[in-house]
Amino acid sequence: MRLKFHRLRMALAAAAGVGVGAALIGVPSAHAAAGCQVTYTVTNQWPGGFGTNVSVNNIGDPVNGWKLTWSFGGGQTISQLWNGSYTQSGAQVTVSDAGYNASIPTGGSTSFGFNGTLSGSANPVPTDFVLNGTPCTGTVTTSPSPSPSVSPSASPSASPSASPSVSPSVSPSASPSPSVSPSGNSTAWQNGKFVVDVPNVVRRSNIVLSKANTSSTQFVPLGNGALGAPAWGGGGFTAQLNRNDTFPDRKSPGQVVIPGLSRLTGASDFKGYFDLYDGTLYESGGGMTLKAYVRADTSQLVVDVTGADPNSSQTAQVKLWSPRNPRAEASGSVATLSESWTDGGTWASGQTFGTMAGVSAGGRNVRASNPDSRTAQVSFQPNSDGSFRVIVVSPGWKGGNALTTATGLLGTDLTRGSADLAASTLSWWHDYWNSVGLIKITSGDGSGEYFENMRTLYLYAIAASNRDTLPGTQAGEANLFNVGQDTQPWYPAGYWFWNLRMMIQANLSAGAFSLNTPMFTLYRTNLSNIAAWTSARYPGHEGICVPETMRFNGNGSWYSGNESCDSTIAPSYNSQTVTSGAEIGLWIWQTYLATDDRSFLSANYPVMRDSAKFLLSHAKAGSDGLLHTHSNAHETQWSVDDPITDVAAMQALFPVTVQAAQTLGVDSDLVGRLQTAIPKIRPLPRTDFGQTQVLSPSSDSAGNDMLALSAQPTAAKHNVENLGLEPVWPYNLIGDSGNQSDLAKRTFSHRSYITETDWSFDALHAARLGLGNDMRTALIANVNKYQVFPNGFASWDPSKLTNPYLEQLGVTAAAVTEGLVQDYDGTLRIAPGWPSTWNADGTVYIQHKGKAHVQIRNGTLVTVAVEAGADGTITVRNPWPGQNVTVVNGGGTTVLANQTGATIAIPAQAGTSYLIQRASNPTTSLPYWPVGGSPATTAKHLGSRSIGL
């Protein structure tokens, strides 16, 4: 939903006595032109909640400092806001600038976003926007704001028929920077804000192409979260269309080929780069330029070209392959391929799915045809100025009139100005990057920059693949970036939660909460189907056994003999894995702690409740009075006594399910049962370093034991999972200090499998245990073994290069943030597992809608600050143990002094920032220097691996 309001007027003379105050907040002075235009877009809505983006366009005199007010008309309440601060009193809302976006020049714009809660199903759009006292009212339209940029973009603007040049000219930062970098340490903290030049920090991680990426293994990942189009320069220009809703086999809608671009990709002066901040591929060569992107707001792949020979003949095709049998149609200037099918068979959904692709071009003499039964083609000549545009549409498809649908989706887009067509996509990506926590890393050996690049690439890739109803990736395989036609390894109809877990962690710590929504939706909406599967396959149990390998419609089928959550078959990889639901429940709770979103908790709590019920009914009291289970230790040990995964799941899930039920005021009977069971959960199993003996907690004091996979340490092993470290992460039971920490560190040192898979959690476990240098070592080893694509993606099998995997990037992104900031148990830890040789400037989202900002130089903490998202106490482990620490708020007022204890309790107020500093070397005495950067100009290298060409 996108509505626009505007009005231009001359301001009345300022009232006496308000001049100074008005200047401070940017209210126009007497007789100044003042006007504003607001675009309010509901980007997502779910039961009890919604997400919104608000763009503010200044059509009057320049504004320096702003406040936007409006009134909700349906009882809505803001629960989280980014790129600004807010207050709400009843229906009245006031949003203030974030400092770095305070200035809005004439004709410029800024934007912010928020999540909100609903008191009912109605979500009326506000209409009474007022900016610094100027009403923003007027006509209503559904078109996007023409000024999408959150801050000055580093990409040059384009005329309607011209694409930007390959080498971007860097615009001024969003916040003024000193002209000369200060020597020694500095801080990006100023006036209660952590100032980051977001566009240029993101662009440090651009994928640079110094030569054409003519192999499919060198693709760049274009996508909008529902439609993916990995693109490369083979045959001129090739892109494979992928969608995440073509179940059960994840079939591709086809490959796009534009042969006439061979002149560009084959040119000796070829240059290119994938601009992450814009979500756009830019190339030039042979006098031609190309701009390609998947639109953020509709299912279109757009390829804009300039510099072609106006008299040349061009074609653009969408091709399918045997044994696909689409319906091929062509009429006028549009050609399509379409087909549909039913998901049938035992345990299937019975739903209709399909693929459709339509192609057309903006140029002269455009003619559509079907050269064969598997090809849709348009032939055309470029415009007289040498420009042309190809648009391919590929929406979700269940059947219908493909030509009519494609024509409707194309609309007038083939003739719109280049900048106008790209505006909504730029706006979405710019808003996204301004809403997530970025981490800039530098190091003498370049490894820090490489992993900064990988994390930023992850944040792009997950947004480009995970914005639809269900997750866009399964088993860590990046389905939206498949380049192997219909080749799909593993089980394309199903999801392995083990291979999604790292992404949930990475998204949470980056503040990209909405990108986890598809994962929670997958399990929440299939609750009844999971319950039916459990009843049939795990009889005699309450609640749900969530299949580790779960079909998209909620059952554990795969192939006969390898079903998940199935006690009726012989033991196999996941037949007796019973803890996936418990882990999902823990992520639900962690998300609630991060967002304070009660409606989210209420909607997803049944997964927690029913997973806890299952484990309660699965555990049996032994002769020792403790609860025992017989199940799989995930995929590694099958059908064993007391798998560590079961013990950890009960120790972690039962207490938080009690808290969730009490928060919601439900299930008092279940709360009582869980509280009775918690003291009876057995200790985590132990063994010796050779994993031949059953040991007990009494062995810990001697320092010769480690955590065991189960109470049967010598049982056969079928996979390479370091399950002894599951209590560290993701079950959050053991950290870098305190009870059992030394035991866990010994387990890490003696783990059986080191860098055994692309999803290896070694780096994450090291970060959680405070082993920063081990984290770095694990990341480097994993990259050198599995990162085989020069866009940062890995392959589970390095010899197979058609199906990239996102899981390695996910582990990297999660490990880097966990190394910098942790607060999984409510205590904020600063740089607990950070490598000693890496400098850092980063923001990590923390519990209760807060953020932590950290700067590290040469192993020394320089800036430690937190932004409170809610009222309450923020408990921080002293960043400088034993030293005298003070806490000042954003206004410079001392909040706490002479803090020398192990932890610091900050009495926080929502919307207030707090700087934590050493009394002997206060951050406030350092010169100011914002976090900045410049776009990448060359490929990055780490050992034998690279990002870029």
Buried (B, 14 or more C-beta within 10 A) or exposed (E): EBBBBBBEEEBEEBEEEEEEEBEEBBBBEEEEBBBBBBBBBBBBBBEBBBBBBBBBBBBBBBBEBBBBBBEBBBBBBBBBBBBBBBBBEEBEBBBBBBBBBBBBEEEBBBBBBBBBBBEEEEBEBBBBBBBBBBBBBBEEEEEBBBBBBBBBBBBBEBEEBBBBBBEBEBBEBBBEBEEEEEEEBBBBBBEBBBBBBBBBBBBBBBBBBEBBBBBBBBBBBBBBBBBBBBBBBBBBBBBBBBBBBBBBBBBBBBBBBBBBBBBBBBBEEBBBBBBBBBBBBBBBBBBBBBBBBBBBBBBBBBBBBBBBBBEEEBBBBBBBEEEBEBBBBBEEBBBBBBBBBEBEEEBBBEBEBBBBBBBBBBBEEBBBBBBEEBBBBBBBBBBEEBBBBBBBBBBBBEBEEBBEBBBEBBEEBBEBBBBBBBBBBBBBBBBBBBBBBBBBBBBEEEBBBBBBBBBBBBBBBBBBBBBBBBBBBBBBBBBBBBBBBBEBBBBBBBBBBBBBBBBBBBBBBBBBBBBBBBBBBBBBEBBEBBBBBBBEBBEEBBBBBBBBBBBBBBBBBBEEEBBBBBBEEEBBBBBBBBBBBBBBBBBBBBBBBBBBBBBBBBBBBBBBBBBBBBBBEBBEEEEEEBBBBBBBBBBBBBBBBBBBBBBBBBBBBBBBBBBBBEBEEBBEEBBEBBEEBBEBBBEBBBBBEEBEBBBEEEBBEEEEBBBBBBBBBBBEBBBBBBBBBBBBBBBBBBBBEEEBBBBBBBBBEBBBBEBBBBBBBBBBBBBBBBBBBBBBBBBBBBBEBBBBBBBBBBBBEEEEBBBBBBBBBBBBBBBBBBBBBBBBBEBBBBBBBBBEBBBBBBBBBBBBBBBBBBBBBEEEBBBBBBBBBBEBEBBBBBBBEEEEBBBBBBEEEEBBEEBEEEEBEBBBEBBBBBBBBBBEEBBEEBEBBBBBBEBBEEBBEBEEBBBBB
